[in-house]
Amino acid sequence: MDTDLPMSFMTLGNDVAALLDHSAIANADLVGFSFGGASPMRAAIQHPDRVRRFVVISTRIRGPLGIRKRGRA
């Protein structure tokens, strides 16, 4: 890990946006596998203008990612 800051699912989208800013990339196509699939999903939710398309592979979409249908637990 390259940071002393705590990691959480909620910060992953901001981390992707910061990487795009640092790399001078306006928006990108993102891919994530397993736990790494949370990054493009959170980026698409938190910064939809920065994500053109995203693919997640073998990624959990419920539970700790906080992505659920409204009205369902």
TIRO-2110 file (N, C-alpha, C; in Angstrom, 1 decimal):
// TIRO-2110
0.8, -1.2, 0.0, N, 1, A
0.0, 0.0, 0.0, CA, 1, A
0.9, 1.2, 0.0, C, 1, A
0.5, 2.2, -0.8, N, 2, A
1.3, 3.4, -0.9, CA, 2, A
0.8, 4.6, -0.1, C, 2, A
0.0, 4.3, 0.9, N, 3, A
-0.6, 5.4, 1.7, CA, 3, A
-0.7, 5.0, 3.1, C, 3, A
-0.7, 5.9, 4.0, N, 4, A
-0.9, 5.6, 5.4, CA, 4, A
-2.4, 5.9, 5.8, C, 4, A
-3.2, 6.4, 4.8, N, 5, A
-4.6, 6.7, 5.0, CA, 5, A
-5.4, 5.4, 5.1, C, 5, A
-6.4, 5.4, 5.8, N, 6, A
-7.3, 4.2, 5.9, CA, 6, A
-8.0, 3.9, 4.6, C, 6, A
-8.1, 2.7, 4.2, N, 7, A
-8.9, 2.3, 3.0, CA, 7, A
-10.3, 1.9, 3.4, C, 7, A
-11.2, 2.3, 2.5, N, 8, A
-12.6, 1.9, 2.7, CA, 8, A
-13.2, 1.9, 1.3, C, 8, A
-14.3, 1.1, 1.2, N, 9, A
-15.0, 1.1, -0.1, CA, 9, A
-15.5, 2.5, -0.5, C, 9, A
-15.8, 3.3, 0.4, N, 10, A
-16.4, 4.6, 0.1, CA, 10, A
-15.3, 5.5, -0.5, C, 10, A
-14.0, 5.3, -0.2, N, 11, A
-12.9, 6.2, -0.7, CA, 11, A
-12.4, 5.7, -2.0, C, 11, A
-12.7, 4.5, -2.5, N, 12, A
-12.2, 3.9, -3.7, CA, 12, A
-12.5, 4.8, -4.9, C, 12, A
-13.7, 5.3, -5.0, N, 13, A
-14.0, 6.1, -6.2, CA, 13, A
-13.2, 7.4, -6.2, C, 13, A
-13.0, 8.0, -5.1, N, 14, A
-12.2, 9.2, -5.0, CA, 14, A
-10.7, 8.9, -5.3, C, 14, A
-10.3, 7.7, -5.0, N, 15, A
-8.9, 7.3, -5.3, CA, 15, A
-8.7, 7.2, -6.8, C, 15, A
-9.7, 6.6, -7.5, N, 16, A
-9.6, 6.5, -8.9, CA, 16, A
-9.6, 7.9, -9.6, C, 16, A
-10.5, 8.8, -9.1, N, 17, A
-10.6, 10.1, -9.7, CA, 17, A
-9.2, 10.9, -9.4, C, 17, A
-8.6, 10.7, -8.3, N, 18, A
-7.3, 11.3, -8.0, CA, 18, A
-6.3, 10.8, -8.9, C, 18, A
-6.3, 9.5, -9.2, N, 19, A
-5.3, 8.9, -10.1, CA, 19, A
-5.5, 9.5, -11.5, C, 19, A
-6.7, 9.6, -11.9, N, 20, A
-7.0, 10.2, -13.3, CA, 20, A
-6.5, 11.6, -13.3, C, 20, A
-6.8, 12.4, -12.2, N, 21, A
-6.3, 13.8, -12.2, CA, 21, A
-4.8, 13.8, -12.3, C, 21, A
-4.1, 13.0, -11.5, N, 22, A
-2.7, 13.0, -11.5, CA, 22, A
-2.1, 12.6, -12.8, C, 22, A
-2.8, 11.7, -13.6, N, 23, A
-2.3, 11.3, -14.9, CA, 23, A
-2.9, 12.1, -16.0, C, 23, A
-3.6, 13.2, -15.7, N, 24, A
-4.1, 14.1, -16.7, CA, 24, A
-5.0, 13.4, -17.7, C, 24, A
-5.9, 12.5, -17.1, N, 25, A
-6.8, 11.8, -18.0, CA, 25, A
-8.2, 12.3, -17.6, C, 25, A
-9.0, 12.7, -18.6, N, 26, A
-10.3, 13.3, -18.3, CA, 26, A
-11.3, 12.2, -17.9, C, 26, A
-11.3, 11.1, -18.6, N, 27, A
-12.2, 10.0, -18.3, CA, 27, A
-11.6, 8.7, -18.8, C, 27, A
-12.1, 7.6, -18.3, N, 28, A
-11.4, 6.3, -18.7, CA, 28, A
-12.4, 5.2, -18.7, C, 28, A
-12.0, 4.1, -19.4, N, 29, A
-12.7, 2.8, -19.3, CA, 29, A
-12.0, 2.1, -18.2, C, 29, A
-12.7, 1.5, -17.3, N, 30, A
-12.1, 0.8, -16.1, CA, 30, A
-12.5, -0.6, -16.0, C, 30, A
-11.6, -1.5, -15.5, N, 31, A
-11.8, -2.9, -15.3, CA, 31, A
-11.3, -3.2, -13.9, C, 31, A
-12.1, -4.1, -13.2, N, 32, A
-11.7, -4.5, -11.9, CA, 32, A
-12.1, -6.0, -11.7, C, 32, A
-11.2, -6.7, -11.0, N, 33, A
-11.4, -8.1, -10.8, CA, 33, A
-11.5, -8.4, -9.3, C, 33, A
-12.5, -9.2, -8.9, N, 34, A
-12.6, -9.5, -7.5, CA, 34, A
-12.8, -8.3, -6.6, C, 34, A
-12.0, -8.2, -5.5, N, 35, A
-12.0, -7.0, -4.7, CA, 35, A
-11.8, -5.7, -5.4, C, 35, A
-10.9, -5.8, -6.4, N, 36, A
-10.6, -4.6, -7.3, CA, 36, A
-11.8, -4.1, -8.1, C, 36, A
-12.8, -4.9, -8.2, N, 37, A
-14.0, -4.5, -8.9, CA, 37, A
-14.8, -3.4, -8.2, C, 37, A
-14.5, -3.2, -6.9, N, 38, A
-15.2, -2.2, -6.2, CA, 38, A
-14.7, -0.8, -6.7, C, 38, A
-13.5, -0.7, -7.1, N, 39, A
-12.9, 0.6, -7.5, CA, 39, A
-13.7, 1.2, -8.7, C, 39, A
-13.9, 0.5, -9.8, N, 40, A
-14.6, 1.1, -10.9, CA, 40, A
-16.1, 1.3, -10.6, C, 40, A
-16.7, 0.4, -9.8, N, 41, A
-18.1, 0.6, -9.4, CA, 41, A
-18.2, 1.9, -8.6, C, 41, A
-17.4, 2.1, -7.6, N, 42, A
-17.4, 3.3, -6.7, CA, 42, A
-17.1, 4.5, -7.6, C, 42, A
-16.1, 4.4, -8.5, N, 43, A
-15.8, 5.6, -9.3, CA, 43, A
-17.0, 6.0, -10.2, C, 43, A
-17.7, 5.0, -10.8, N, 44, A
-18.9, 5.3, -11.6, CA, 44, A
-20.0, 5.9, -10.8, C, 44, A
-20.1, 5.5, -9.5, N, 45, A
-21.2, 6.1, -8.7, CA, 45, A
-20.8, 7.5, -8.2, C, 45, A
-19.5, 7.7, -7.8, N, 46, A
-19.1, 8.9, -7.2, CA, 46, A
-18.6, 10.0, -8.2, C, 46, A
-18.2, 9.5, -9.3, N, 47, A
-17.6, 10.4, -10.4, CA, 47, A
-18.1, 10.0, -11.7, C, 47, A
-19.4, 9.9, -12.0, N, 48, A
-19.8, 9.4, -13.3, CA, 48, A
-19.3, 10.1, -14.5, C, 48, A
-18.9, 11.3, -14.4, N, 49, A
-18.3, 12.0, -15.6, CA, 49, A
-16.9, 11.6, -15.9, C, 49, A
-16.3, 10.9, -15.0, N, 50, A
-14.9, 10.4, -15.2, CA, 50, A
-14.8, 9.0, -15.7, C, 50, A
-15.9, 8.3, -15.8, N, 51, A
-16.0, 6.8, -16.2, CA, 51, A
-16.8, 6.7, -17.4, C, 51, A
-16.1, 6.3, -18.5, N, 52, A
-16.9, 6.1, -19.8, CA, 52, A
-17.6, 4.8, -19.7, C, 52, A
-16.9, 3.7, -19.4, N, 53, A
-17.4, 2.4, -19.2, CA, 53, A
-16.7, 1.7, -18.2, C, 53, A
-17.3, 0.6, -17.6, N, 54, A
-16.5, -0.2, -16.6, CA, 54, A
-17.0, -1.6, -16.7, C, 54, A
-16.1, -2.5, -16.4, N, 55, A
-16.3, -4.0, -16.4, CA, 55, A
-15.8, -4.5, -15.0, C, 55, A
-16.7, -5.3, -14.4, N, 56, A
-16.3, -5.9, -13.2, CA, 56, A
-16.4, -7.4, -13.4, C, 56, A
-15.4, -8.1, -12.9, N, 57, A
-15.3, -9.6, -13.0, CA, 57, A
-15.2, -10.2, -11.7, C, 57, A
-16.1, -11.2, -11.4, N, 58, A
-16.1, -11.9, -10.2, CA, 58, A
-16.1, -11.0, -9.0, C, 58, A
-17.0, -10.1, -9.0, N, 59, A
-17.1, -9.0, -7.9, CA, 59, A
-18.4, -9.1, -7.2, C, 59, A
-18.3, -8.9, -5.9, N, 60, A
-19.5, -8.9, -5.1, CA, 60, A
-20.2, -7.6, -5.2, C, 60, A
-21.5, -7.6, -5.5, N, 61, A
-22.2, -6.3, -5.7, CA, 61, A
-23.1, -5.9, -4.5, C, 61, A
-23.1, -6.8, -3.5, N, 62, A
-24.0, -6.5, -2.3, CA, 62, A
-23.1, -6.5, -1.1, C, 62, A
-23.6, -6.1, 0.0, N, 63, A
-22.9, -6.1, 1.3, CA, 63, A
-22.0, -4.9, 1.5, C, 63, A
-20.7, -5.2, 1.7, N, 64, A
-19.8, -4.1, 2.1, CA, 64, A
-19.6, -3.0, 1.1, C, 64, A
-19.9, -3.3, -0.2, N, 65, A
-19.8, -2.3, -1.2, CA, 65, A
-20.9, -1.2, -1.1, C, 65, A
-21.9, -1.6, -0.4, N, 66, A
-23.0, -0.6, -0.2, CA, 66, A
-23.9, -0.4, -1.4, C, 66, A
-23.9, -1.3, -2.3, N, 67, A
-24.6, -1.2, -3.6, CA, 67, A
-25.8, -2.1, -3.4, C, 67, A
-27.0, -1.6, -3.2, N, 68, A
-28.2, -2.4, -3.0, CA, 68, A
-29.4, -1.7, -3.7, C, 68, A
-30.4, -2.5, -4.0, N, 69, A
-31.6, -1.9, -4.5, CA, 69, A
-32.3, -1.2, -3.4, C, 69, A
-32.9, -0.1, -3.6, N, 70, A
-33.6, 0.7, -2.6, CA, 70, A
-34.8, -0.2, -2.1, C, 70, A
-35.0, -0.1, -0.8, N, 71, A
-36.1, -0.9, -0.2, CA, 71, A
-35.8, -2.3, 0.2, C, 71, A
-34.5, -2.7, -0.1, N, 72, A
-34.2, -4.1, 0.2, CA, 72, A
-32.9, -4.1, 1.1, C, 72, A
-32.9, -5.0, 2.0, N, 73, A
-31.7, -5.1, 2.9, CA, 73, A
-30.6, -5.9, 2.3, C, 73, A
END
